[in-house]
Amino acid sequence: MTRRRLLCGLLLASAALACFAGGLVIANARRVTRSSFEQVKKGMTREEVIRTVGGPPGDYAGRDVILSGFPGRSLDYETWVCADGELLVHFDDAGTATEVVVLDVEDPLGPPTLTERIRQWLGR
């Protein structure tokens, strides 16, 4: 009977360790943030920008934010938006960044609630 308890204990400990390790991997997953926007520099290729930011152009805010009034936003710039910033990049015909602009965004609702943070963490 003690051998069975030992095996059950080891199995339970292994499952707990696996859950903990999985949680760390998910928590450390690369997210699109303003700090990654600030690492983008002129002269980078489109692929380097996507790799640096953590994803293709798009809205990663997870909620409504108020964008800045940057002129020419929709003309020639590829745009990334996250909860705390906006990245605008103009690429030339060769796919090289010729202009990089990082802007603030306003969150009309204030900081996200616990439920919203959990949904963002889960990617929903």
C-alpha positions in Angstrom: 0.0 0.0 0.0 2.9 2.4 0.7 4.3 1.8 -2.8 1.0 2.8 -4.3 0.8 6.0 -2.3 4.4 6.8 -3.3 3.6 6.3 -7.0 0.4 8.4 -6.7 2.3 11.1 -4.9 5.0 11.2 -7.6 2.3 11.3 -10.3 0.6 14.2 -8.6 3.8 16.1 -8.1 4.7 15.5 -11.8 1.3 16.8 -13.0 1.7 19.9 -10.8 5.2 20.5 -12.1 4.0 20.2 -15.7 1.1 22.6 -15.1 3.6 25.1 -13.5 6.0 24.8 -16.4 3.2 25.3 -18.9 2.0 28.4 -17.1 5.5 29.8 -17.3 5.7 29.2 -21.0 2.3 30.9 -21.6 3.1 33.8 -19.3 6.4 34.4 -21.1 4.9 34.2 -24.6 5.9 37.2 -26.7 3.2 39.9 -26.7 2.9 43.0 -28.9 3.9 45.9 -26.6 5.1 49.5 -26.9 8.5 48.4 -25.8 8.8 46.2 -28.8 7.6 49.1 -31.0 10.5 51.2 -29.7 13.0 48.6 -30.8 12.0 49.1 -34.5 14.5 51.2 -36.4 14.8 52.7 -39.9 16.5 50.4 -42.3 14.9 47.2 -41.0 13.2 44.9 -43.5 9.5 44.1 -43.2 10.3 40.6 -41.9 12.6 42.0 -39.2 9.9 44.5 -38.1 7.3 41.7 -37.8 9.8 39.6 -35.9 10.7 42.4 -33.5 7.1 43.5 -32.9 5.9 39.9 -32.4 3.3 39.8 -35.2 2.1 41.2 -38.5 0.4 44.6 -38.7 -2.9 44.7 -36.9 -4.8 45.6 -33.7 -3.4 43.9 -30.6 -5.1 46.2 -28.1 -7.8 43.7 -27.2 -10.2 46.7 -26.5 -11.1 50.0 -28.0 -8.4 52.7 -27.8 -8.4 56.2 -29.1 -5.7 56.6 -31.8 -3.6 59.7 -32.3 -4.3 62.1 -35.1 -1.2 61.4 -37.1 -1.6 62.8 -40.6 -1.2 60.2 -43.4 -1.9 57.2 -41.1 -4.0 55.4 -43.7 -2.0 56.3 -46.8 1.4 54.6 -46.8 1.9 53.3 -43.3 1.6 49.8 -42.0 0.1 50.0 -38.5 0.4 48.0 -35.3 -1.7 49.0 -32.3 -1.5 47.7 -28.7 -3.0 48.8 -25.4 -0.3 51.3 -24.7 1.0 52.4 -28.1 0.8 52.6 -31.9 3.5 51.9 -34.4 3.4 53.3 -37.9 6.1 52.1 -40.4 6.5 53.3 -44.0 8.3 50.8 -46.2 9.9 51.5 -49.6 9.5 49.4 -52.7 12.4 47.1 -51.5 10.6 46.4 -48.2 12.9 48.5 -46.0 11.6 50.8 -43.3 12.1 54.4 -44.3 10.1 56.0 -41.5 9.2 54.7 -38.0 6.8 56.5 -35.7 5.7 55.3 -32.2 2.7 57.1 -30.8 0.7 57.0 -27.5 -2.9 55.9 -27.5 -5.6 56.8 -25.1 -7.6 54.2 -23.3 -11.0 55.8 -22.6 -12.0 53.1 -20.2 -8.9 53.3 -18.0 -6.9 50.2 -17.0 -8.4 46.8 -17.9 -10.4 45.0 -15.3 -9.3 41.6 -13.9 -11.7 39.8 -16.3 -10.4 41.7 -19.3 -6.8 40.9 -18.3 -7.6 37.2 -18.0 -9.2 37.3 -21.5 -6.2 39.1 -22.9 -3.9 36.6 -21.3 -5.9 33.7 -22.8 -6.0 35.4 -26.2 -9.7 35.9 -26.4 
